[in-house]
Amino acid sequence: MDVTLHLAQDPEADELLGRSALAALVGMLLDQQVPMEWAFKGPSTIARRMDAEDLDAHDIAAYDPEEFAALLSAKPAVHRYPGSMAGRVQELCRYLVATYDGDAEAVWRGVATGPELLRRLQELPGFGRQKARIFLALLGKQLGVRPEGWREAAGEYGEPGSFRSVADITGPESLTKVRAHKQELKAAAKAAKASRPPKPPGTDAG
């Protein structure tokens, strides 16, 4: 990997994301319940606090859990929930060590089809179907990983010209468009919830 990403909107953090498969995976893992830039700046912060130029799955997997949680919790915290996310990052790294000898890029290196790559991504700790599809779209759109059928496997996130997720962020303008799309989804979900009729009394189970 050696590309230019713009997910953290921070040159140092984005440089690491563009050259480190593990940093990209960890950034994707952290991308929940915090702004995207905060999440994707996390790998760079972790590496710097570990006095390293890159993340190493073996080192993180072997780190004392309490010390690693403290490392992520130090201000500015890597995540809104640094303790729980520290555990998830270590779980991901332990899986990579056990399954791919710590080589994060081996998750997608040489994979022949989009469905197979999606399956591998969904097997990663902390990666549900949606997160796996978004990361698959990021691999295809920006990192040059394009096995046969990758767009179809990524679903709506693989659509060209869309602004749905981090896979579509290439700079401040596209970031604004993706953020606007997410706000529209939240507003639509809120409106749908408000329009549902109240449940009649006595219909709840239990």
N, C-alpha and C positions, 0 to 999 in steps of 0.2 A: 504494500500500500504506500502510495506517495502522491496524494492529491491535495487540493486545497478545499477545505470545508469551511462553512460559515455558520456553524450551529451555535457556538458559544458567543459569537460576536466579539471575540477576544483573540488577537493574533496568536499568542502563545498557546492558548488552549485549543484553538482550531488547528494549529500546526500539528499538535500531538494527535488529535482525532484523525487527521488525514494520513498519518504514517503508522498509526498503531491500531491494529485490529482489536486488541483488548480494550484500549481506551474507548473506541467507538462502541463496543458492546457494553462497557460499564456506563458510558453516558446514556445509552438507550435504556439501560436498567434503571438509572436514576430519574429518568424522565417520567415522573408521575407526581402529581400534587405539588409541583413547583414549576416556575417558568422554565421554558426550554433552555434558555441561555444559562440559567443557574445549574440545571442538570448537566449540561454538556461541558460546563467549565469544571465540574467535579473531578474528572480523571486527571486533569492538569494539577489541580490542588492536591489530590492524593499523592501523585508522583513527587511533587515538590516537597511535601511533608515527609515523604519516605527517602528524601535525598537521592532521587533517581530521575533519570531523563525519560523514563518510560515506565509503564506498569508491567509487573512480572507476576504471572498467575501463581507460580510456585511461591514467591515471596509473600504474596497476599494470603494465599491459602494457609501458610505456616505461621502467619502473624498471630500473636496472642489476641483473642477476641476482644478482651476488655481494652487493651492498648489500641487496637485498630478502631474500636468505637470511639475512643477518646481522640484519636487522630482525626476522625471525620467530624467530631463534635467541636473541636477547637474553633474559635471565632476567626474569620467567618465560617460558619458551619457549611459542610458540603451539601447538606440537604435539610429540609424542614424537620425530618425525622432521622437524624444522623445515626442514632444507635441501631434502629431496626434496619436501615439501609446498609450499614456496615456489615451486618450479618448476612444480608442478601448478596453483597459484593463478594464476601468470602465464600459463600455457598456456590456462587457462579464460578469463582476461580478454582475451588476444589473439584467441581465437576469437570472443568476444562483440563485440570491436571490428570484426573482419573481417566478421562475419555480421549483427550487429544494431546496428552503429555504437555499440557500447558500452552499449546500453540493455538491461540484463538483463531487465527486465519485458517486453520485446518477445518474449521466448521464449514467453510464454503469452498475451500480450495479443491478444484477438480470435480465438484458436484455436477452431475450431468443435466438434471432437470429442476425446474422451479418447485414442483411439489416435494421432491426429495430435500431441497434446501429448506423449504418451509418446515418440513418435519424436523429437521435437525435443529432449526432455530427454536421451534416450540418445545423441544426437549431441554433447552437451557433453563436452569432455575431462574424464576422471575420473569420468564417470557411466555405470556399467554398468546392466544391466537392473534389478537390485534397487534400487540407489540411485535410479534414475529413478522407479521405481514408488513408493518411499517419499516422494520429494519431490512427486510427483503427488498422493499422498494428503494430504500436508501442505497443498498448495495448495487442495485441495478441502475439507478438513475445517476448516481454520483461516484461510485467506486468501481465501476466497470465489471461487476460480477453479474453476468447475464446468461445463466444456463437456459436451456430451451424451456419456454413456458413461464419465465419468471414474472412477467407482467400479470398473467392470468392468476398465478399463485398468490401474488400480492394483492389481488382484488382491486378495489377502487383506489388503493394507494399507489398502484402501479400505472394508473392512467397518465398518459403524457399531457403536459400542460395544466395539470391540476395543482391546487394549492391546499392540500389536505393535511399535510404532516411534515415532520422534520425532513423527510425525503425530498421535499420540494423547496427547501430553504437554501438559497444560493447567495443571499445578501440581505440587507435591511428591508428592501422593498418586498421581496418574497416573504420575509418573516412577517411583515405587517399583514400581507394577504392571508397567510396561514393562520395567524392569530385571529383575524377577522372571521375566517371560516369556522374556527373553533368556537368563537363567541356566538355565531349564528346557530351552531349545533346546540349549544347550551341553552340559548333562548328558546329554540324550538322544543327542546326536551322539557323545559320549564313550563312552556305554554301547554304542551300536551298533557302534562301532569295536572295542571290547573283545570283543564277542561274535562277531566274524568269525573263522572258522577260519583258522589260519595257512596260508600258501601252501605247497604241496608243493615240495620242492627242485627246482631246475632249471626252474621255470615262468616266471621273469622273462625278458623279452625282452632282447636285446642281449647 
